[in-house]
Structure formats: C-alpha cells, structure tokens
Amino acid sequence: MRYQLPTRLQAAILDWAGTVVNFEEARGPMGIGKQDHIRTLCNQTAIAERFHHRFGRLPNDTDVNEIYKEFMSLQVAKVGEYSALILGALDAIAKLRQAGLKIGSTSGYPKEVMEKLAQQAAAIGYTPDCIIATDEVPKGRPSPAQALANVIALRIDNVAACIKVDDTVPGILEGLSAGMWTVALRFSSNLLGLTWNEYSALSSDRLSVEHERIDKLFAPSKPHYIIDTIVDLPSIITDINTRLMRDPNAPKRYRTAYILFSVEKRDEIKNENPGLLSKEIIAELGAQWKAADVATKQRFQKLSDTEKVKYEEKNGRLQK
C-alpha cells in the first residue's frame, strides 16, 4: 500500500495570543509554556543579576515555581480584561470553515488560563473545535505534542492535511515537527510588539523595515509561508489546496513516533474505557507515551525514521 498526500487541507491549528487574540503580556521567549517562559527569563543575565543583587543568590527551580504560582493567580484574574480578537480574525476563520476546515488551537498557556480565555473569546464569537493547553500534553512547544493532540481530537487522518499558524518561532517549530504546513505571522506578533493602533500608524517605510527584520527572525525556523496577520490566511489555504491538487499521488508525509504510538494504542484505550471523551483519550495517550520505556520509544522512532527516509527519497521536503 502506498501512502498518499491529501488533496485538500482538513484543519487549521491556530495559536491564540498574537494569532487570534491580541493582548499585552511580558515580552521575551513567547510561544513556550509559561513556566518555561519564567525559567528562561530568570536565566537571562540581566534578570539573574538583579535577582542576585536583591536576594544574594541566583534564582533556582523553587523560585521559578513560586513566581509561577503568583503569576498564575494574576493571569487567571486578568486574562479576560486585556484580551480582544485581532481585527478581521473572525471573518478569516469563517472563510476557513467555508473551505471545509476544522479549527484546532494550541497555546503556551495552561488549561486554567485557557478555560477563562476561551469563555471570553466565545462571548465575542470565537469557538475553535479543539483547544489544547500546554499542560495537557507531556511536553510543550517546540515539541509537536499539542499540534498532534489536535490531530487526534479532530480525527484528521493525515498530518499533511493540517496547517499550523503561529506568531512565534517555537509555534512554527511545533508545526514542522508534527509534519504540518506552517504559516508565521509578522505584524500581530510579539516580534513586532505593537498594538493594533500603533501598527496601523506605521509609515510604509517603517513597515518595510519591520517586514524585513521579522522575516529574518523567522527564517531559521523555515515556515512554509510568512504573512502579515490572520486576515491573509484564507488566500494561503487556497494556494496550499492548489499545490496539493497538483500531485495527489505523491507520497504521504512521514508520521512521528508519537503519532505511530497513538495510532496503535488509541483503539486499545477506547475498547478498555468506552466512555472516555476525546480529550481523556489524548491525555491517556500522552501519559502512556511519557511512561513508555526506552525500547518502546525507540521502536516507534525507528518506524518513523523509516517512513521519513522513504518520504524524502520520493518527494523531498515540502517547501514553498
């Protein structure tokens, strides 16, 4: 049997902050889980030095955990007050649905924060079909786990039928690691760091400079496309669907070790626990993968590597 690429996209997996929702937050290594974000900030020389000056030592994991607890309570309380949908996002997402795409989503925020943010977004019209928070998988971005959890929950049969849209490098790497098409966003991102009004007021010369600067920052992660905001996404969907139609018999993209593991274990889990919801199955798959021994993970990685070699020999890596 020969694997085949899909002839159309089936799902768009969207980031939240900087992609669909726009609100101010701490600058720095955006896209990763917030506890990792705090740890990364604490490891920065300037911040570590200020901490040492204040407390007489460098920050450690205990400090990170305490800061995270304080941050979480504040974030849950304030996330709804400072959030709004990016202008044009709802119209763009409606066009994606009209094109037959399911809407998944991932975020660097934990489930507790996402539940409140999702409620706020639903009140103004945004209700994705799936939401996977960073603490609902064994490992957050740039790991592909959140994106792949969407694939399972949305019942997508081919990762190459998915497009991952994000305003951060870790989010783009997440999509690429999952074997998906990827789209990076320039001007709604933390890389620009401006409000909508500030962005709208930029001169054409300044926009050109920022365009070039941000594209260079995204370049090492090699997204398939870079666009200004989510408003431009529907035209990208059309372009990708056209490209997929050109060669429907091309080999299917290789599957990751985790996806192969999930394919083998999903029915087993469902049969043993027929009442489980999709998210509960995903959580159980994640827990079993995390607990799997080295030999098991190596077995699935070997299968993935074999698919990858065959795919690259026949089709090469998909790039624009």
Summary of the structure (lengths in Angstrom):
residues: 320
radius of gyration: 20.2
end to end distance: 28.0
largest distance: 64.4
contacts: 1043
relative contact order: 0.15
helix: 55%
strand: 9%
